[in-house]
């Protein structure tokens, strides 16, 4: 049964189902390339009157539905370093559980401005050394995961469990600049790590009764279709194409966080 705050909408109408599906499609497409596409889902959920904490729990179901087949697709194409992905997923998962537990009711207004500034710095580096994003740095990607790496990914996990919006952007940046992967391989590991940690975070929201399963499922179908399309395009067109997608996402999301644009 749907919660009281959305009973004024006919969730079974084709209009609402279509809106939820296509929001999920575009979110899944953008999330696979970089991240922050989940903001589209939050925007629609806000229109439906769903509280932020419930929206945060509901989007996780769609994320799970999206990342399972996409991770397999990257693995099948030889783009996924699964061993390194498992190592990285451990601190991310621990951080995500912590983030989901402590940050549900935190006022994030000032925090969003800080994130917007960080995203703009990342945008600078996309232009400063573009070859690094496209080609990676093999000497780093072949090294073992260090304690410093684990701490970085733990902090990223806290943010991912806290909100999830923009997590993929930070994760890709770490995978490129810290671990030395090119953008396509970084995408693959990012998706795999999300696959590992999201069920744990999702369970926390379920236990706190902060998930709308029907809406999450419809969103997930859209996430799945959009994500598979993005993964196919990334593998086919390469890291250079992904870089420009990432630049666009970073710029738009930063402007939104600063309140310059709204969507």
N, C-alpha and C positions, 0 to 999 in steps of 0.2 A: 504494500500500500504506500502511496506517495505521501511525503511529509506535508504538513499543513501549509507551509510557505509557498507551495506551488500548485495547490488544488485549484486555483483560479484558471489554470491553463489546462487545455485538453491534451494531455501528453500523447494520446493515441491519434491525434489529428495528423494528417500527412504534412501539414505546415510545420508543426513543432518537431516532428520526427526528422523532416528534411533539414531543418535548421541545425539540429543537434548533430546529424550525420555529417553535413558539409563543414560544420565547425570542426568536427573531429578529423575530417579529411585534410583540411588545410593545416591543422595543428600537427597531424602526423607527418605530413609532407615536410613542414619546416623543422620539426623536431628531429627528424632523421638526418637532415643536412647539418643542423647546428644545434638549435635549442630555442626556447622561449615561445615556441608555437602554442604551448599550453595556455598562454595568455589569451588566446582566442576562445578557448573553452571557459576560462574564468569570466571573460566578458559576457558570454552568452548565459552562463549560469547566474551571473549577477542580474541580468535582465529577468530571468525566471524567478528571482528572489531567493536563490540558494545562498546561505551564509558561506563566508570564506572558508571556514574550517571544513564544512561538508563538501564544498567544491573541491578543496584540496584532496579529500579522501576519494571523491567520486572519479576524478580524472585518473587516479592510479589504476583503476580497472581497465580503462581504455589503453593506458600505457602498457600494461601487461599483455593485452591482446595484440598489441602492435609489435612488441619487441621479440616475441618468440619466433615467428616465421622470418623476421628480418635478420635476426642473429643467425639463423640457420642458412639464410640466403648468402650472407657475407662469408660464413664458414665454408659453404659449398664452393664459392668462387675463390677461395684461398686468400681472402683479405683479413681474416680474423686470427690474431695471435691469441689462441684460447688459453694457453698456459699463463702468459703475462696478464691476460684479462682476469683470470681467477685470482691471482695475487693482488691485483689492484682492487677487485671487487670486495675483498675482505675488509679493508679499512673503510671503504666507501659505505658498505652495509652497516658497519658498527656506527659510523657517524650519522647515517640516515636514520637509524633507530633512535639515536639520541635527539636528532633534530626534530623528528616527528613527535617525540614525547614532550619536549620543553618549549616548542615555538608556536603552538597552535593559536594562542591568544595574544601573541606579541604584536604591538603596534609597529608596523614596518615602514611607515612613511619616510623617516630619515634614512633607514636602511636601503630603501629603493633608490634614493638619490646617490648613495655611496656606490651601489652596484652600477648605476648608470655611468658614473665617472670611470669605474673600472672597465666597463664595456668600451668606452671611448678610447681608453688607453690601448685595449686590445685591438681596436680598429686601426690605431696608428701603426701597431706592429704588423698588421696584415699588409700595409703598404710599405713599411720600412724594410722588411726582409721577406718579400713574397715567395722566394724560392724555398725558404724554410718550411712554409706551409705546404707547398706543392710536392717537394721532394723528401721532406723529413731529414733526419740526421741519423744514418745507420749506426754510427758508433754509439749513440745513446740508446737506440731501440734494441740493441743486442746485449746491453748491460743488464745485470740483475737489478731487481727493484730494491732500493735502499730504504733505510729508516726515514730519511728525509722525504722520499717519495711517498711513503706510507702516511706520513703526517699530513702532507699536502692533500692526498686523496681522502683522508679522514675528515679534514675540514670541509672539503667539497661535499662529502657525504652528509654532513650536518646541514648544509644548505639545501641539498637535494631532498632530505627528509622534511625540512622546514617548509619549503614552498614548491620546489621542482621547476618553477618558471626560470628559464635561463641557465639551469644546471648543465644542460648539454654544451652550452657555449664555453663555460668555465672548464668543463671536463675535456673538451676538444683542445682548448688552449694548453692545459696541463699535459695532455698526451703528445702534443706537438713539441712544446718547448721544454718539457721536463723529461719525457720518455722518448722523444725523437722520432715519432711516427709521422708519415705524411697524412694529409687530411682524410683520404679514403680509409686507410687502416685505423686512424683515430676514430672515425665515425663508427667503424665496425666494433672496436673495443668499447666505445661509449655505449652503444646499443646493448652489448653483452653485459656490461656492468649494470646498466639499468634493469636488465632482465633479472639479475641476481638480487639486487637490493629492493626492488619495488614490492615484491610479495610480502616482505617483512613489514615495510611501512604500511602497505595496504591493510595488513592484519591489524595493526594498531588502530587505524581509523575504523575498521569494522567493529573491533571490540568497544570502541567509544561511540558506536552507532552514528557514525558520520559519513555514511556512504549511501547514495541513491543508486541502487543496482541497475534499474531499468535504464536510467539516463546514462549511466556509465557504460552499459553494454552497447547502446546505440552509438555513443561517442567512440567506443572501441572499434566498432565496425568501420567507422570513418577513418580512425587512426590507422587501422590495418591497411586499408586501400591506399591512402595517401603515403604511408610509410614505405610500402612495397614499391610504389611508383618512384619515390625519391631514391631508394636504395638501388633500383635498376638504373636510374639516370646517373647516379654517382659512379657506379662501377663502369658504365659504358663511356661516360664523358670525362672521367678522371678528376684529379684533385684541383686542377686549375678552375674548372667549372664550379666545384664545391666552394672554392675560395670566394668567388663573387657572390654566391648565395649567402655565405657567412657574412661578408661585408654588408650586404643589404639588411640581413636580419639584425646585425649588431647596431647599425645606424638607426633603424626604425625603432628597435626596442629601447635604445638609449634615449631617444627623443621622447618616447612614451614615458619612461621613468622620470624624466625631468619635467613632464607635464607640458611639453611643447606641442605634442600631438596627442590626440585621444582616439581610441578605437575600441 
